[in-house]
Amino acid sequence: MPELPEVETTKRGVEPHILNKTIEHLAIHNANLRWPIPVEMAPLCSGQSVTRVARRAKYIIVELNEYCLLIHLGMSGSLRIIRGSYQRLKHDHVELFFADQTRMVFNDPRRFGCYFILPHAGWREHDLLNGLGPEPFDNTVDGSYFYSTARNKVVAVKNFVMDQRIVVGVGNIYANEALFKAGIHPKRQASKVSRQRYHSLARHIKETLQAAIEMGGTTLRDFVNSDGQPGYFQQTLQVYGRAGQSCRVCHTKLREIRLGQRTTVYCPQCQR
């Protein structure tokens, strides 16, 4: 599933190609996504201009004059910017056509994504966004925040930082990597991690996500960015996907367990 860096990469990729442009029309080729695309979306988009492109958690928000498009890439979705002639692909479900002949194509083979139109005012209170935790890059997300929020939490620290109500966007790959860099065992109870170690974890979460964004996201089987090119962060992964291999720090064999039904890889020597 595309995680926050992949979504941020996509947002940054499409933004310069659609910002301040006027929508000519929207074509819905397949409305049967995870939540059906509302039929009234197409006429509402015509004539609207893109005033801002933003991201909230793993959602891309395309703000228009009167409305907002709320887009989620699901497990396999991507956005492409197309100019000129184009032969539509099998899983191109939505095409947003602009007056300058540019189009933004939403492709989603598994159809777990979403494509909604919302009133411009109050989109932050939509059911899919209401209740989400802060963004990981917010100044409020630091060791003290994690430490105070984790009080009385019996859940494993990896599951704790992956909880979207605690902080958004720390997906499985990046939780593995940040915990390794902070030297924290993923199964350690969240309430038993010290404030100092949470400061380290918060810093490494930010650094890991930022590094992935700068490298264009992690290369995943179904993900490509807006230019059709995969990211390269996978080449720098320290633990994720390396179970049974040697730790790059201490050369101990990395172990793999399951936490919350997700693959978890850690170093038994470096992480305590």
C-alpha positions as CSV (number, residue, x, y, z in Angstrom):
1,M,0.0,0.0,0.0
2,P,1.4,3.5,-0.8
3,E,2.4,5.1,2.4
4,L,2.8,8.8,3.3
5,P,6.0,9.3,1.4
6,E,4.5,7.8,-1.8
7,V,1.4,10.0,-1.4
8,E,3.4,13.1,-0.7
9,T,5.5,12.3,-3.8
10,T,2.4,11.9,-5.9
11,K,1.0,15.2,-4.5
12,R,4.2,17.1,-5.3
13,G,4.3,15.4,-8.7
14,V,0.9,16.4,-9.9
15,E,0.7,19.8,-8.2
16,P,2.6,21.9,-10.7
17,H,0.7,20.4,-13.6
18,I,-2.8,21.2,-12.3
19,L,-2.5,24.2,-10.0
20,N,-4.5,27.2,-11.2
21,K,-5.9,25.3,-14.2
22,T,-9.5,25.2,-15.1
23,I,-11.3,21.8,-15.3
24,E,-13.0,21.2,-18.7
25,H,-14.8,18.0,-17.6
26,L,-14.4,14.9,-15.5
27,A,-14.9,11.4,-17.0
28,I,-15.9,8.5,-14.7
29,H,-15.1,5.2,-16.4
30,N,-15.7,3.0,-13.4
31,A,-17.5,4.3,-10.3
32,N,-17.2,1.0,-8.4
33,L,-14.2,1.8,-6.1
34,R,-14.1,1.0,-2.4
35,W,-16.8,3.6,-2.0
36,P,-18.8,4.3,-5.3
37,I,-18.0,7.6,-7.0
38,P,-21.0,9.9,-6.7
39,V,-22.6,10.4,-10.1
40,E,-23.1,14.2,-9.4
41,M,-19.3,14.7,-9.3
42,A,-18.8,15.2,-13.1
43,P,-21.1,18.2,-13.6
44,L,-19.9,19.8,-10.4
45,C,-16.3,19.8,-11.5
46,S,-16.8,21.5,-14.9
47,G,-15.6,25.1,-15.0
48,Q,-13.9,24.9,-11.5
49,S,-10.3,25.9,-11.1
50,V,-7.7,24.2,-8.9
51,T,-6.7,26.6,-6.2
52,R,-4.6,24.3,-4.0
53,V,-3.2,20.8,-3.8
54,A,-2.7,19.4,-0.3
55,R,-2.2,16.2,1.6
56,R,-3.8,15.0,4.9
57,A,-2.5,11.7,6.1
58,K,-2.7,9.5,3.0
59,Y,-5.4,11.5,1.3
60,I,-4.7,14.0,-1.6
61,I,-7.0,17.0,-1.5
62,V,-7.5,19.0,-4.7
63,E,-9.1,22.3,-3.7
64,L,-11.4,23.9,-6.2
65,N,-13.3,27.2,-6.2
66,E,-16.4,25.7,-4.5
67,Y,-15.5,22.1,-3.9
68,C,-12.7,19.7,-3.0
69,L,-11.7,16.4,-4.5
70,L,-10.7,13.9,-1.9
71,I,-8.5,11.2,-3.4
72,H,-7.0,8.1,-1.7
73,L,-4.7,5.8,-3.7
74,G,-5.9,2.7,-1.8
75,M,-3.6,-0.4,-2.1
76,S,-2.6,0.0,-5.8
77,G,-3.7,3.4,-7.0
78,S,-1.7,6.1,-8.9
79,L,-2.2,9.4,-10.5
80,R,-0.7,10.2,-13.9
81,I,-0.3,13.5,-15.7
82,I,-1.0,13.0,-19.4
83,R,-0.6,15.5,-22.3
84,G,-1.6,14.8,-25.9
85,S,-2.9,11.6,-27.2
86,Y,-3.4,8.7,-24.8
87,Q,-4.8,5.2,-25.0
88,R,-6.8,4.6,-21.8
89,L,-5.6,1.7,-19.7
90,K,-7.8,-1.0,-18.3
91,H,-7.8,0.3,-14.8
92,D,-8.0,4.1,-15.6
93,H,-11.2,4.8,-13.6
94,V,-11.3,8.6,-13.5
95,E,-9.9,11.2,-15.9
96,L,-9.8,14.9,-15.0
97,F,-9.5,17.0,-18.2
98,F,-8.2,20.5,-18.1
99,A,-8.7,23.4,-20.6
100,D,-5.1,23.3,-21.7
101,Q,-5.4,19.6,-22.8
102,T,-3.7,18.2,-19.7
103,R,-5.4,15.4,-18.0
104,M,-4.9,13.7,-14.6
105,V,-5.7,10.0,-14.7
106,F,-6.6,7.9,-11.6
107,N,-5.6,4.3,-12.1
108,D,-6.4,1.7,-9.4
109,P,-6.3,-2.1,-10.4
110,R,-7.6,-3.3,-7.0
111,R,-10.2,-0.5,-6.6
112,F,-9.6,0.1,-2.9
113,G,-9.1,3.8,-3.5
114,C,-11.6,6.6,-3.3
115,Y,-12.5,9.7,-5.3
116,F,-15.0,12.0,-3.6
117,I,-16.2,15.6,-4.2
118,L,-16.9,17.6,-1.0
119,P,-18.0,21.1,-0.2
120,H,-14.9,23.4,0.1
121,A,-15.8,24.4,3.6
122,G,-15.6,21.7,6.2
123,W,-13.7,19.0,4.3
124,R,-11.5,18.5,7.3
125,E,-14.5,17.2,9.2
126,H,-15.3,14.5,6.7
127,D,-15.8,11.1,8.3
128,L,-12.6,9.7,6.7
129,L,-10.5,12.6,8.1
130,N,-12.2,13.4,11.4
131,G,-10.4,11.8,14.3
132,L,-7.0,11.4,12.6
133,G,-4.0,12.3,14.7
134,P,-1.5,15.0,13.9
135,E,0.9,14.9,10.9
136,P,4.3,13.4,11.8
137,F,6.1,16.6,10.8
138,D,4.1,18.7,13.1
139,N,6.1,20.4,15.9
140,T,3.7,19.0,18.4
141,V,4.8,15.4,17.5
142,D,7.8,14.9,19.7
143,G,9.0,12.7,22.5
144,S,6.8,14.3,25.1
145,Y,3.7,13.9,22.9
146,F,4.4,10.2,22.4
147,Y,5.3,9.7,26.1
148,S,2.2,11.3,27.5
149,T,-0.1,9.7,24.9
150,A,1.4,6.2,25.6
151,R,0.5,6.3,29.3
152,N,-1.5,3.2,30.3
153,K,-1.2,1.8,26.7
154,V,-0.5,-1.9,26.8
155,V,-0.1,-2.2,23.0
156,A,3.3,-2.8,21.4
157,V,5.2,0.4,20.6
158,K,5.2,-0.5,16.8
159,N,1.4,-0.8,16.8
160,F,1.2,2.4,18.9
161,V,3.1,4.6,16.4
162,M,1.2,3.1,13.5
163,D,-2.2,4.0,15.0
164,Q,-3.6,6.8,12.8
165,R,-5.4,8.3,15.8
166,I,-2.0,8.8,17.5
167,V,-0.1,10.1,14.4
168,V,-0.8,9.7,10.8
169,G,1.3,8.3,8.0
170,V,3.7,6.0,9.9
171,G,3.1,2.9,7.9
172,N,4.7,-0.5,8.3
173,I,7.9,0.1,6.4
174,Y,8.7,3.3,8.1
175,A,7.8,2.1,11.6
176,N,10.2,-0.8,11.1
177,E,13.0,1.6,10.0
178,A,12.4,4.3,12.7
179,L,12.3,1.8,15.5
180,F,15.6,0.3,14.4
181,K,17.3,3.6,14.2
182,A,16.0,4.5,17.6
183,G,17.1,1.2,19.0
184,I,13.7,0.2,20.3
185,H,12.3,-3.3,20.2
186,P,9.0,-3.3,18.3
187,K,7.3,-5.5,20.9
188,R,8.2,-3.3,23.8
189,Q,5.0,-2.1,25.6
190,A,4.3,1.5,24.5
191,S,3.8,2.7,28.1
192,K,7.2,1.3,29.1
193,V,9.2,3.4,26.6
194,S,11.0,6.3,28.3
195,R,10.5,10.0,27.3
196,Q,14.1,10.2,26.2
197,R,13.7,7.1,23.9
198,Y,10.5,8.6,22.5
199,H,12.3,11.8,21.6
200,S,14.8,9.6,19.6
201,L,11.9,7.8,18.0
202,A,10.1,11.0,17.0
203,R,13.2,12.4,15.5
204,H,13.9,9.2,13.5
205,I,10.3,9.0,12.3
206,K,10.6,12.5,10.8
207,E,14.0,11.8,9.3
208,T,13.0,8.5,7.8
209,L,9.8,9.8,6.2
210,Q,11.6,12.9,5.0
211,A,14.4,10.8,3.4
212,A,11.8,8.6,1.7
213,I,10.0,11.7,0.3
214,E,13.3,13.1,-1.0
215,M,14.0,9.8,-2.7
216,G,10.6,9.6,-4.3
217,G,9.0,7.0,-2.0
218,T,9.7,3.4,-1.5
219,T,9.6,1.1,-4.6
220,L,6.5,-1.0,-4.2
221,R,5.1,-3.5,-6.7
222,D,2.0,-1.4,-7.6
223,F,3.3,2.1,-7.0
224,V,4.7,4.6,-9.5
225,N,4.8,8.3,-9.1
226,S,3.2,10.9,-11.3
227,D,6.0,10.7,-13.9
228,G,5.8,6.9,-14.0
229,Q,9.0,6.4,-12.2
230,P,9.3,4.3,-8.9
231,G,11.0,5.6,-5.8
232,Y,14.4,4.4,-4.7
233,F,14.2,4.5,-0.9
234,Q,14.1,0.7,-0.8
235,Q,17.8,0.7,-1.6
236,T,18.5,2.3,1.8
237,L,16.2,0.1,4.0
238,Q,18.0,-1.1,7.1
239,V,15.6,-3.9,8.3
240,Y,12.4,-4.1,6.4
241,G,12.5,-6.9,3.8
242,R,15.8,-8.1,5.1
243,A,14.8,-10.8,7.6
244,G,17.6,-13.4,7.9
245,Q,20.2,-11.1,6.6
246,S,22.9,-9.5,8.7
247,C,22.3,-6.2,10.6
248,R,24.3,-3.5,8.9
249,V,25.4,-2.2,12.3
250,C,26.3,-5.2,14.4
251,H,26.0,-8.1,11.9
252,T,23.5,-10.0,14.0
253,K,21.0,-12.0,11.9
254,L,17.7,-9.9,11.6
255,R,14.6,-11.6,12.9
256,E,11.0,-11.5,11.6
257,I,7.8,-11.6,13.6
258,R,4.2,-10.6,13.1
259,L,2.7,-7.7,15.0
260,G,-0.9,-6.6,14.3
261,Q,-0.9,-9.0,11.3
262,R,2.1,-7.0,9.8
263,T,5.6,-8.2,9.0
264,T,8.0,-6.8,11.5
265,V,11.8,-7.1,11.1
266,Y,14.2,-6.1,13.9
267,C,17.7,-6.6,15.2
268,P,17.7,-8.5,18.5
269,Q,21.1,-7.0,19.4
270,C,20.5,-3.3,18.5
271,Q,16.9,-3.0,19.6
272,R,15.9,-3.5,23.2
